[in-house]
């Protein structure tokens, strides 16, 4: 039951962070970005891997731009940061 509350908290926090100005979103967004895979693995272990795959799809959909930025940085490119 704690996993459900943690996931709900994550969803509401991510919706709240999305309403912040872009320059303020970086730190809370990074925390949510790191917390999501932990929650997804916990979902897979406790509920089932099908639900974990659905959660992963939702996560990638929500964080597609930050993930693209991180992927470009890992490739050695210099992507432009939005202002």
PyMOL commands that set and color helices and strands:
alter all, ss='L'
color gray80, all
select helices_A, chain A and resi 2-18+22-46+49-62+64-74
alter helices_A, ss='H'
color red, helices_A
deselect
rebuild
show_as cartoon
